[in-house]
Amino acid sequence: MAKITVKDGTEIYYKDWGTGQPIVFHHGWPLSGDDWDGQMMFFLNQGFRVIAHDRRGHGRSTQTAVGNDMDTYAADVAELTAALDLKDAIHVGHSTGGGEVIRYVAKYGKGRVAKAVLISAVTPLMAQTENNPEGIPMSVFDGIREGTATKRQQFFQDFTMAFYGYNREGAEISQGIRDNWWRQGMMGGIKAHYDCIKAFSETDFTEDLKSVDVPVLVLHGEDDQIVPFELTAVKAVKLVKNGKLISYPGFPHGMPTTEAATINADLLAFINS
């Protein structure tokens, strides 16, 4: 398995396939690089070099008890992109991975990044604060923490229903997709998953978004039950200098999997534009 060891000794697992312009995929909580299967295959066949890593504490990377915060996630990505000598790269992030992308691009991306994509992303800020009164109350994230810490096995199974919109009337439920989400989640470390809830809910990406100069595509489902569209995508696209928003009526949070054909076509058009 391909891994790099970052400065604190953590091993970061990654997949690196093909040649051509690199596309780096950043996964959501509590998943792994495997969540990008539908995109990795598609863009590999389009002639791109495709890379997906497992965030520290997730998947096949070290199950860290420390460093499970957005600054460290971005620093890990910087070490990976340097080790692979990636230039002119497109960075694509889903959910928590969207926050990781914009923090990495803002702090380390100069001279290496061509474009960025935020899919169902947690940017600019999820949690309710004095400056973000319409945010999600902390009690919701406390519930996710409790479920993760005390009954992760069942909680992760249950979480897939809203994640993929399978709780909506008429939804066609794929047990394989649900099982694969659970498989990825249970591969990771419980402490890292617990800590990451704070990272994805309380990190404020406002200044990161404002500072990014590269083109940014924001994709979001209007029926996202995990990361609400109006709270995130609508605000994020207004903060970037060169942004474009595409929203999808009825699409769920996990739309890169359930609606891969649509998402892949819009990604390809943006990359080629």
ChimeraX commands (.cxc) that place a marker at each C-alpha (Angstrom):
marker #1 position 0.00,0.00,0.00 radius 0.5
marker #1 position 1.26,3.49,-0.85 radius 0.5
marker #1 position 1.82,5.66,2.21 radius 0.5
marker #1 position 3.82,8.70,3.21 radius 0.5
marker #1 position 4.95,9.45,6.75 radius 0.5
marker #1 position 4.30,13.06,7.73 radius 0.5
marker #1 position 6.37,15.05,10.20 radius 0.5
marker #1 position 4.66,13.80,13.38 radius 0.5
marker #1 position 5.08,10.16,12.31 radius 0.5
marker #1 position 1.52,9.63,11.08 radius 0.5
marker #1 position 1.23,7.45,7.99 radius 0.5
marker #1 position -1.12,8.79,5.31 radius 0.5
marker #1 position -2.43,6.20,2.86 radius 0.5
marker #1 position -3.12,7.25,-0.72 radius 0.5
marker #1 position -4.06,5.93,-4.15 radius 0.5
marker #1 position -2.31,7.46,-7.18 radius 0.5
marker #1 position -3.39,6.22,-10.61 radius 0.5
marker #1 position -2.70,7.35,-14.16 radius 0.5
marker #1 position -0.90,10.28,-15.74 radius 0.5
marker #1 position -1.87,13.74,-16.93 radius 0.5
marker #1 position -3.23,16.67,-14.96 radius 0.5
marker #1 position -3.72,15.58,-11.34 radius 0.5
marker #1 position -7.07,15.60,-9.58 radius 0.5
marker #1 position -6.88,15.17,-5.79 radius 0.5
marker #1 position -10.01,13.93,-4.02 radius 0.5
marker #1 position -10.67,14.74,-0.33 radius 0.5
marker #1 position -13.30,12.56,1.37 radius 0.5
marker #1 position -15.95,13.34,3.96 radius 0.5
marker #1 position -16.42,12.20,7.55 radius 0.5
marker #1 position -15.98,9.39,8.64 radius 0.5
marker #1 position -15.05,7.81,5.32 radius 0.5
marker #1 position -11.94,7.12,3.24 radius 0.5
marker #1 position -10.54,7.62,-0.23 radius 0.5
marker #1 position -12.72,4.70,-1.33 radius 0.5
marker #1 position -15.73,7.01,-1.27 radius 0.5
marker #1 position -14.46,8.46,-4.57 radius 0.5
marker #1 position -14.64,5.21,-6.57 radius 0.5
marker #1 position -17.15,6.64,-9.04 radius 0.5
marker #1 position -14.99,9.69,-9.69 radius 0.5
marker #1 position -11.60,7.92,-9.68 radius 0.5
marker #1 position -12.69,5.47,-12.41 radius 0.5
marker #1 position -14.38,8.15,-14.52 radius 0.5
marker #1 position -11.52,10.65,-14.51 radius 0.5
marker #1 position -8.84,7.98,-14.89 radius 0.5
marker #1 position -10.61,6.93,-18.10 radius 0.5
marker #1 position -10.70,10.60,-19.17 radius 0.5
marker #1 position -6.90,10.73,-19.09 radius 0.5
marker #1 position -6.32,12.38,-15.72 radius 0.5
marker #1 position -4.02,11.38,-12.89 radius 0.5
marker #1 position -6.31,10.66,-9.94 radius 0.5
marker #1 position -5.26,10.70,-6.28 radius 0.5
marker #1 position -7.30,9.99,-3.16 radius 0.5
marker #1 position -5.91,9.82,0.36 radius 0.5
marker #1 position -7.32,8.62,3.65 radius 0.5
marker #1 position -7.32,11.52,6.11 radius 0.5
marker #1 position -5.35,10.86,9.30 radius 0.5
marker #1 position -7.41,8.68,11.64 radius 0.5
marker #1 position -9.58,7.50,8.74 radius 0.5
marker #1 position -9.43,4.45,6.49 radius 0.5
marker #1 position -5.96,2.92,6.20 radius 0.5
marker #1 position -4.05,5.88,7.64 radius 0.5
marker #1 position -2.75,5.87,11.22 radius 0.5
marker #1 position -5.55,5.92,13.81 radius 0.5
marker #1 position -4.29,9.10,15.42 radius 0.5
marker #1 position -5.26,10.36,18.86 radius 0.5
marker #1 position -3.80,13.81,18.09 radius 0.5
marker #1 position -3.80,16.24,15.18 radius 0.5
marker #1 position -7.43,15.61,14.23 radius 0.5
marker #1 position -8.08,19.23,13.32 radius 0.5
marker #1 position -8.39,21.18,10.09 radius 0.5
marker #1 position -4.97,22.85,10.23 radius 0.5
marker #1 position -3.25,19.49,10.59 radius 0.5
marker #1 position -5.41,17.91,7.87 radius 0.5
marker #1 position -4.33,20.67,5.47 radius 0.5
marker #1 position -0.69,20.32,6.51 radius 0.5
marker #1 position -0.88,16.57,5.82 radius 0.5
marker #1 position -2.21,17.30,2.33 radius 0.5
marker #1 position 0.63,19.77,1.78 radius 0.5
marker #1 position 3.16,17.07,2.65 radius 0.5
marker #1 position 1.42,14.60,0.32 radius 0.5
marker #1 position 1.28,17.01,-2.62 radius 0.5
marker #1 position 4.94,17.90,-2.10 radius 0.5
marker #1 position 5.95,14.23,-1.93 radius 0.5
marker #1 position 4.08,13.54,-5.18 radius 0.5
marker #1 position 5.30,16.83,-6.69 radius 0.5
marker #1 position 1.80,17.80,-7.80 radius 0.5
marker #1 position 1.44,20.96,-9.87 radius 0.5
marker #1 position -1.50,22.44,-11.80 radius 0.5
marker #1 position -3.74,20.20,-9.66 radius 0.5
marker #1 position -7.50,20.29,-9.22 radius 0.5
marker #1 position -8.57,19.65,-5.62 radius 0.5
marker #1 position -12.06,18.25,-5.08 radius 0.5
marker #1 position -13.53,17.97,-1.59 radius 0.5
marker #1 position -16.78,16.45,-0.34 radius 0.5
marker #1 position -18.33,17.59,2.96 radius 0.5
marker #1 position -15.49,17.75,5.54 radius 0.5
marker #1 position -13.14,17.29,2.59 radius 0.5
marker #1 position -14.39,20.57,1.18 radius 0.5
marker #1 position -13.16,22.35,4.28 radius 0.5
marker #1 position -9.85,20.54,3.98 radius 0.5
marker #1 position -9.54,21.65,0.34 radius 0.5
marker #1 position -10.15,25.33,0.97 radius 0.5
marker #1 position -7.82,25.41,4.02 radius 0.5
marker #1 position -5.09,23.64,2.02 radius 0.5
marker #1 position -5.50,25.87,-1.05 radius 0.5
marker #1 position -5.48,29.03,1.09 radius 0.5
marker #1 position -2.38,28.08,3.12 radius 0.5
marker #1 position -0.29,25.92,0.81 radius 0.5
marker #1 position -1.73,25.94,-2.70 radius 0.5
marker #1 position 0.11,28.83,-4.31 radius 0.5
marker #1 position 1.90,27.59,-7.41 radius 0.5
marker #1 position 0.45,24.09,-7.10 radius 0.5
marker #1 position -3.33,24.43,-7.47 radius 0.5
marker #1 position -5.23,25.25,-10.67 radius 0.5
marker #1 position -8.84,24.95,-9.45 radius 0.5
marker #1 position -10.87,23.84,-6.45 radius 0.5
marker #1 position -14.25,22.15,-6.11 radius 0.5
marker #1 position -16.45,22.11,-3.01 radius 0.5
marker #1 position -19.14,19.39,-3.07 radius 0.5
marker #1 position -21.76,19.33,-0.29 radius 0.5
marker #1 position -19.08,21.16,1.68 radius 0.5
marker #1 position -19.10,22.39,5.28 radius 0.5
marker #1 position -17.80,25.82,4.26 radius 0.5
marker #1 position -17.95,28.55,5.50 radius 0.5
marker #1 position -19.24,27.49,8.98 radius 0.5
marker #1 position -21.73,24.90,10.17 radius 0.5
marker #1 position -22.17,25.59,13.89 radius 0.5
marker #1 position -24.45,28.23,15.36 radius 0.5
marker #1 position -22.42,31.07,16.85 radius 0.5
marker #1 position -22.96,34.71,17.69 radius 0.5
marker #1 position -21.72,35.62,14.21 radius 0.5
marker #1 position -23.55,32.69,12.59 radius 0.5
marker #1 position -26.96,32.70,14.30 radius 0.5
marker #1 position -28.65,30.66,11.56 radius 0.5
marker #1 position -26.12,27.84,12.04 radius 0.5
marker #1 position -26.85,24.38,13.41 radius 0.5
marker #1 position -27.22,24.27,17.22 radius 0.5
marker #1 position -24.33,22.64,19.09 radius 0.5
marker #1 position -26.76,20.09,20.53 radius 0.5
marker #1 position -26.97,18.46,17.09 radius 0.5
marker #1 position -23.21,17.97,16.94 radius 0.5
marker #1 position -23.20,16.78,20.55 radius 0.5
marker #1 position -25.65,14.10,19.45 radius 0.5
marker #1 position -23.29,13.03,16.65 radius 0.5
marker #1 position -20.46,12.94,19.19 radius 0.5
marker #1 position -22.47,10.77,21.58 radius 0.5
marker #1 position -23.49,8.38,18.81 radius 0.5
marker #1 position -19.93,8.09,17.58 radius 0.5
marker #1 position -18.40,7.62,21.04 radius 0.5
marker #1 position -20.91,5.19,22.53 radius 0.5
marker #1 position -22.64,3.23,19.74 radius 0.5
marker #1 position -20.61,3.83,16.61 radius 0.5
marker #1 position -21.52,0.53,14.94 radius 0.5
marker #1 position -25.26,1.16,14.92 radius 0.5
marker #1 position -25.03,4.94,14.67 radius 0.5
marker #1 position -23.00,4.70,11.47 radius 0.5
marker #1 position -25.56,2.31,9.96 radius 0.5
marker #1 position -28.42,4.64,10.83 radius 0.5
marker #1 position -26.58,7.74,9.57 radius 0.5
marker #1 position -26.60,6.48,5.99 radius 0.5
marker #1 position -30.36,6.97,5.63 radius 0.5
marker #1 position -30.27,10.79,5.75 radius 0.5
marker #1 position -26.80,10.93,4.17 radius 0.5
marker #1 position -28.10,9.43,0.92 radius 0.5
marker #1 position -31.67,10.69,1.15 radius 0.5
marker #1 position -32.90,7.14,1.61 radius 0.5
marker #1 position -35.38,8.38,4.23 radius 0.5
marker #1 position -37.31,10.29,1.55 radius 0.5
marker #1 position -40.55,8.88,0.19 radius 0.5
marker #1 position -39.97,6.88,-2.98 radius 0.5
marker #1 position -36.20,6.65,-2.55 radius 0.5
marker #1 position -34.56,3.59,-4.11 radius 0.5
marker #1 position -32.36,2.28,-1.31 radius 0.5
marker #1 position -29.08,0.60,-2.21 radius 0.5
marker #1 position -28.00,-1.71,0.60 radius 0.5
marker #1 position -24.58,-2.01,-1.04 radius 0.5
marker #1 position -24.02,1.76,-0.81 radius 0.5
marker #1 position -25.13,1.76,2.82 radius 0.5
marker #1 position -22.86,-1.19,3.63 radius 0.5
marker #1 position -19.90,0.45,1.90 radius 0.5
marker #1 position -20.37,3.65,3.90 radius 0.5
marker #1 position -20.42,1.59,7.11 radius 0.5
marker #1 position -17.35,-0.41,6.01 radius 0.5
marker #1 position -15.37,2.76,5.39 radius 0.5
marker #1 position -16.46,4.33,8.65 radius 0.5
marker #1 position -15.58,1.33,10.78 radius 0.5
marker #1 position -12.08,1.16,9.23 radius 0.5
marker #1 position -11.20,4.46,10.90 radius 0.5
marker #1 position -10.31,5.26,14.50 radius 0.5
marker #1 position -13.06,6.19,16.94 radius 0.5
marker #1 position -10.99,8.95,18.62 radius 0.5
marker #1 position -10.15,10.56,15.27 radius 0.5
marker #1 position -13.77,10.38,14.19 radius 0.5
marker #1 position -14.91,11.93,17.47 radius 0.5
marker #1 position -12.40,14.79,17.19 radius 0.5
marker #1 position -13.25,15.41,13.54 radius 0.5
marker #1 position -16.82,16.36,14.47 radius 0.5
marker #1 position -15.46,19.52,16.09 radius 0.5
marker #1 position -13.24,20.14,13.05 radius 0.5
marker #1 position -16.08,19.97,10.52 radius 0.5
marker #1 position -18.68,21.80,12.61 radius 0.5
marker #1 position -16.75,24.59,14.37 radius 0.5
marker #1 position -13.99,25.53,11.92 radius 0.5
marker #1 position -14.68,28.90,10.29 radius 0.5
marker #1 position -13.46,28.93,6.68 radius 0.5
marker #1 position -14.57,32.49,5.88 radius 0.5
marker #1 position -11.08,33.96,5.56 radius 0.5
marker #1 position -9.83,30.92,3.63 radius 0.5
marker #1 position -12.60,31.37,1.08 radius 0.5
marker #1 position -11.90,35.09,0.73 radius 0.5
marker #1 position -8.19,34.56,0.18 radius 0.5
marker #1 position -8.36,31.94,-2.58 radius 0.5
marker #1 position -7.60,33.28,-6.06 radius 0.5
marker #1 position -8.15,30.14,-8.17 radius 0.5
marker #1 position -11.54,29.33,-9.74 radius 0.5
marker #1 position -13.86,27.55,-7.30 radius 0.5
marker #1 position -16.85,25.40,-8.27 radius 0.5
marker #1 position -19.48,24.84,-5.58 radius 0.5
marker #1 position -21.82,21.86,-6.08 radius 0.5
marker #1 position -24.61,21.20,-3.58 radius 0.5
marker #1 position -27.84,19.23,-3.35 radius 0.5
marker #1 position -30.84,21.31,-2.35 radius 0.5
marker #1 position -32.17,18.39,-0.28 radius 0.5
marker #1 position -28.94,17.92,1.68 radius 0.5
marker #1 position -30.04,16.85,5.17 radius 0.5
marker #1 position -26.50,16.76,6.61 radius 0.5
marker #1 position -24.97,20.04,5.39 radius 0.5
marker #1 position -27.82,22.44,4.59 radius 0.5
marker #1 position -27.58,24.13,1.20 radius 0.5
marker #1 position -28.60,27.66,2.27 radius 0.5
marker #1 position -26.24,27.62,5.27 radius 0.5
marker #1 position -23.16,26.61,3.30 radius 0.5
marker #1 position -23.06,26.65,-0.51 radius 0.5
marker #1 position -25.09,29.85,-0.92 radius 0.5
marker #1 position -22.77,31.68,1.47 radius 0.5
marker #1 position -19.51,30.11,0.31 radius 0.5
marker #1 position -19.84,31.06,-3.34 radius 0.5
marker #1 position -20.32,34.71,-2.37 radius 0.5
marker #1 position -17.05,34.74,-0.41 radius 0.5
marker #1 position -14.70,33.48,-3.12 radius 0.5
marker #1 position -13.26,35.81,-5.76 radius 0.5
marker #1 position -13.98,33.52,-8.72 radius 0.5
marker #1 position -16.81,31.16,-7.85 radius 0.5
marker #1 position -19.60,29.31,-9.60 radius 0.5
marker #1 position -22.52,27.54,-7.90 radius 0.5
marker #1 position -24.49,24.62,-9.31 radius 0.5
marker #1 position -27.32,23.34,-7.13 radius 0.5
marker #1 position -29.44,20.25,-7.67 radius 0.5
marker #1 position -33.10,20.03,-6.60 radius 0.5
marker #1 position -33.73,16.84,-4.64 radius 0.5
marker #1 position -30.10,15.66,-4.52 radius 0.5
marker #1 position -28.83,14.36,-1.13 radius 0.5
marker #1 position -25.59,14.92,0.75 radius 0.5
marker #1 position -24.01,11.81,-0.69 radius 0.5
marker #1 position -24.71,12.82,-4.30 radius 0.5
marker #1 position -21.20,12.03,-5.65 radius 0.5
marker #1 position -22.19,8.37,-5.13 radius 0.5
marker #1 position -25.93,8.36,-5.82 radius 0.5
marker #1 position -25.78,10.87,-8.68 radius 0.5
marker #1 position -22.26,10.19,-9.98 radius 0.5
marker #1 position -23.08,10.60,-13.69 radius 0.5
marker #1 position -24.44,14.13,-13.17 radius 0.5
marker #1 position -21.69,15.20,-10.76 radius 0.5
marker #1 position -18.92,13.78,-12.96 radius 0.5
marker #1 position -20.22,15.58,-16.06 radius 0.5
marker #1 position -20.34,18.93,-14.24 radius 0.5
marker #1 position -16.87,18.37,-12.76 radius 0.5
marker #1 position -15.43,17.54,-16.17 radius 0.5
marker #1 position -17.00,20.64,-17.76 radius 0.5
marker #1 position -15.50,22.85,-15.02 radius 0.5
marker #1 position -12.07,21.26,-15.29 radius 0.5
marker #1 position -12.04,21.66,-19.06 radius 0.5
marker #1 position -13.42,25.23,-19.01 radius 0.5
marker link #1:1,2 radius 0.2
marker link #1:2,3 radius 0.2
marker link #1:3,4 radius 0.2
marker link #1:4,5 radius 0.2
marker link #1:5,6 radius 0.2
marker link #1:6,7 radius 0.2
marker link #1:7,8 radius 0.2
marker link #1:8,9 radius 0.2
marker link #1:9,10 radius 0.2
marker link #1:10,11 radius 0.2
marker link #1:11,12 radius 0.2
marker link #1:12,13 radius 0.2
marker link #1:13,14 radius 0.2
marker link #1:14,15 radius 0.2
marker link #1:15,16 radius 0.2
marker link #1:16,17 radius 0.2
marker link #1:17,18 radius 0.2
marker link #1:18,19 radius 0.2
marker link #1:19,20 radius 0.2
marker link #1:20,21 radius 0.2
marker link #1:21,22 radius 0.2
marker link #1:22,23 radius 0.2
marker link #1:23,24 radius 0.2
marker link #1:24,25 radius 0.2
marker link #1:25,26 radius 0.2
marker link #1:26,27 radius 0.2
marker link #1:27,28 radius 0.2
marker link #1:28,29 radius 0.2
marker link #1:29,30 radius 0.2
marker link #1:30,31 radius 0.2
marker link #1:31,32 radius 0.2
marker link #1:32,33 radius 0.2
marker link #1:33,34 radius 0.2
marker link #1:34,35 radius 0.2
marker link #1:35,36 radius 0.2
marker link #1:36,37 radius 0.2
marker link #1:37,38 radius 0.2
marker link #1:38,39 radius 0.2
marker link #1:39,40 radius 0.2
marker link #1:40,41 radius 0.2
marker link #1:41,42 radius 0.2
marker link #1:42,43 radius 0.2
marker link #1:43,44 radius 0.2
marker link #1:44,45 radius 0.2
marker link #1:45,46 radius 0.2
marker link #1:46,47 radius 0.2
marker link #1:47,48 radius 0.2
marker link #1:48,49 radius 0.2
marker link #1:49,50 radius 0.2
marker link #1:50,51 radius 0.2
marker link #1:51,52 radius 0.2
marker link #1:52,53 radius 0.2
marker link #1:53,54 radius 0.2
marker link #1:54,55 radius 0.2
marker link #1:55,56 radius 0.2
marker link #1:56,57 radius 0.2
marker link #1:57,58 radius 0.2
marker link #1:58,59 radius 0.2
marker link #1:59,60 radius 0.2
marker link #1:60,61 radius 0.2
marker link #1:61,62 radius 0.2
marker link #1:62,63 radius 0.2
marker link #1:63,64 radius 0.2
marker link #1:64,65 radius 0.2
marker link #1:65,66 radius 0.2
marker link #1:66,67 radius 0.2
marker link #1:67,68 radius 0.2
marker link #1:68,69 radius 0.2
marker link #1:69,70 radius 0.2
marker link #1:70,71 radius 0.2
marker link #1:71,72 radius 0.2
marker link #1:72,73 radius 0.2
marker link #1:73,74 radius 0.2
marker link #1:74,75 radius 0.2
marker link #1:75,76 radius 0.2
marker link #1:76,77 radius 0.2
marker link #1:77,78 radius 0.2
marker link #1:78,79 radius 0.2
marker link #1:79,80 radius 0.2
marker link #1:80,81 radius 0.2
marker link #1:81,82 radius 0.2
marker link #1:82,83 radius 0.2
marker link #1:83,84 radius 0.2
marker link #1:84,85 radius 0.2
marker link #1:85,86 radius 0.2
marker link #1:86,87 radius 0.2
marker link #1:87,88 radius 0.2
marker link #1:88,89 radius 0.2
marker link #1:89,90 radius 0.2
marker link #1:90,91 radius 0.2
marker link #1:91,92 radius 0.2
marker link #1:92,93 radius 0.2
marker link #1:93,94 radius 0.2
marker link #1:94,95 radius 0.2
marker link #1:95,96 radius 0.2
marker link #1:96,97 radius 0.2
marker link #1:97,98 radius 0.2
marker link #1:98,99 radius 0.2
marker link #1:99,100 radius 0.2
marker link #1:100,101 radius 0.2
marker link #1:101,102 radius 0.2
marker link #1:102,103 radius 0.2
marker link #1:103,104 radius 0.2
marker link #1:104,105 radius 0.2
marker link #1:105,106 radius 0.2
marker link #1:106,107 radius 0.2
marker link #1:107,108 radius 0.2
marker link #1:108,109 radius 0.2
marker link #1:109,110 radius 0.2
marker link #1:110,111 radius 0.2
marker link #1:111,112 radius 0.2
marker link #1:112,113 radius 0.2
marker link #1:113,114 radius 0.2
marker link #1:114,115 radius 0.2
marker link #1:115,116 radius 0.2
marker link #1:116,117 radius 0.2
marker link #1:117,118 radius 0.2
marker link #1:118,119 radius 0.2
marker link #1:119,120 radius 0.2
marker link #1:120,121 radius 0.2
marker link #1:121,122 radius 0.2
marker link #1:122,123 radius 0.2
marker link #1:123,124 radius 0.2
marker link #1:124,125 radius 0.2
marker link #1:125,126 radius 0.2
marker link #1:126,127 radius 0.2
marker link #1:127,128 radius 0.2
marker link #1:128,129 radius 0.2
marker link #1:129,130 radius 0.2
marker link #1:130,131 radius 0.2
marker link #1:131,132 radius 0.2
marker link #1:132,133 radius 0.2
marker link #1:133,134 radius 0.2
marker link #1:134,135 radius 0.2
marker link #1:135,136 radius 0.2
marker link #1:136,137 radius 0.2
marker link #1:137,138 radius 0.2
marker link #1:138,139 radius 0.2
marker link #1:139,140 radius 0.2
marker link #1:140,141 radius 0.2
marker link #1:141,142 radius 0.2
marker link #1:142,143 radius 0.2
marker link #1:143,144 radius 0.2
marker link #1:144,145 radius 0.2
marker link #1:145,146 radius 0.2
marker link #1:146,147 radius 0.2
marker link #1:147,148 radius 0.2
marker link #1:148,149 radius 0.2
marker link #1:149,150 radius 0.2
marker link #1:150,151 radius 0.2
marker link #1:151,152 radius 0.2
marker link #1:152,153 radius 0.2
marker link #1:153,154 radius 0.2
marker link #1:154,155 radius 0.2
marker link #1:155,156 radius 0.2
marker link #1:156,157 radius 0.2
marker link #1:157,158 radius 0.2
marker link #1:158,159 radius 0.2
marker link #1:159,160 radius 0.2
marker link #1:160,161 radius 0.2
marker link #1:161,162 radius 0.2
marker link #1:162,163 radius 0.2
marker link #1:163,164 radius 0.2
marker link #1:164,165 radius 0.2
marker link #1:165,166 radius 0.2
marker link #1:166,167 radius 0.2
marker link #1:167,168 radius 0.2
marker link #1:168,169 radius 0.2
marker link #1:169,170 radius 0.2
marker link #1:170,171 radius 0.2
marker link #1:171,172 radius 0.2
marker link #1:172,173 radius 0.2
marker link #1:173,174 radius 0.2
marker link #1:174,175 radius 0.2
marker link #1:175,176 radius 0.2
marker link #1:176,177 radius 0.2
marker link #1:177,178 radius 0.2
marker link #1:178,179 radius 0.2
marker link #1:179,180 radius 0.2
marker link #1:180,181 radius 0.2
marker link #1:181,182 radius 0.2
marker link #1:182,183 radius 0.2
marker link #1:183,184 radius 0.2
marker link #1:184,185 radius 0.2
marker link #1:185,186 radius 0.2
marker link #1:186,187 radius 0.2
marker link #1:187,188 radius 0.2
marker link #1:188,189 radius 0.2
marker link #1:189,190 radius 0.2
marker link #1:190,191 radius 0.2
marker link #1:191,192 radius 0.2
marker link #1:192,193 radius 0.2
marker link #1:193,194 radius 0.2
marker link #1:194,195 radius 0.2
marker link #1:195,196 radius 0.2
marker link #1:196,197 radius 0.2
marker link #1:197,198 radius 0.2
marker link #1:198,199 radius 0.2
marker link #1:199,200 radius 0.2
marker link #1:200,201 radius 0.2
marker link #1:201,202 radius 0.2
marker link #1:202,203 radius 0.2
marker link #1:203,204 radius 0.2
marker link #1:204,205 radius 0.2
marker link #1:205,206 radius 0.2
marker link #1:206,207 radius 0.2
marker link #1:207,208 radius 0.2
marker link #1:208,209 radius 0.2
marker link #1:209,210 radius 0.2
marker link #1:210,211 radius 0.2
marker link #1:211,212 radius 0.2
marker link #1:212,213 radius 0.2
marker link #1:213,214 radius 0.2
marker link #1:214,215 radius 0.2
marker link #1:215,216 radius 0.2
marker link #1:216,217 radius 0.2
marker link #1:217,218 radius 0.2
marker link #1:218,219 radius 0.2
marker link #1:219,220 radius 0.2
marker link #1:220,221 radius 0.2
marker link #1:221,222 radius 0.2
marker link #1:222,223 radius 0.2
marker link #1:223,224 radius 0.2
marker link #1:224,225 radius 0.2
marker link #1:225,226 radius 0.2
marker link #1:226,227 radius 0.2
marker link #1:227,228 radius 0.2
marker link #1:228,229 radius 0.2
marker link #1:229,230 radius 0.2
marker link #1:230,231 radius 0.2
marker link #1:231,232 radius 0.2
marker link #1:232,233 radius 0.2
marker link #1:233,234 radius 0.2
marker link #1:234,235 radius 0.2
marker link #1:235,236 radius 0.2
marker link #1:236,237 radius 0.2
marker link #1:237,238 radius 0.2
marker link #1:238,239 radius 0.2
marker link #1:239,240 radius 0.2
marker link #1:240,241 radius 0.2
marker link #1:241,242 radius 0.2
marker link #1:242,243 radius 0.2
marker link #1:243,244 radius 0.2
marker link #1:244,245 radius 0.2
marker link #1:245,246 radius 0.2
marker link #1:246,247 radius 0.2
marker link #1:247,248 radius 0.2
marker link #1:248,249 radius 0.2
marker link #1:249,250 radius 0.2
marker link #1:250,251 radius 0.2
marker link #1:251,252 radius 0.2
marker link #1:252,253 radius 0.2
marker link #1:253,254 radius 0.2
marker link #1:254,255 radius 0.2
marker link #1:255,256 radius 0.2
marker link #1:256,257 radius 0.2
marker link #1:257,258 radius 0.2
marker link #1:258,259 radius 0.2
marker link #1:259,260 radius 0.2
marker link #1:260,261 radius 0.2
marker link #1:261,262 radius 0.2
marker link #1:262,263 radius 0.2
marker link #1:263,264 radius 0.2
marker link #1:264,265 radius 0.2
marker link #1:265,266 radius 0.2
marker link #1:266,267 radius 0.2
marker link #1:267,268 radius 0.2
marker link #1:268,269 radius 0.2
marker link #1:269,270 radius 0.2
marker link #1:270,271 radius 0.2
marker link #1:271,272 radius 0.2
marker link #1:272,273 radius 0.2
view
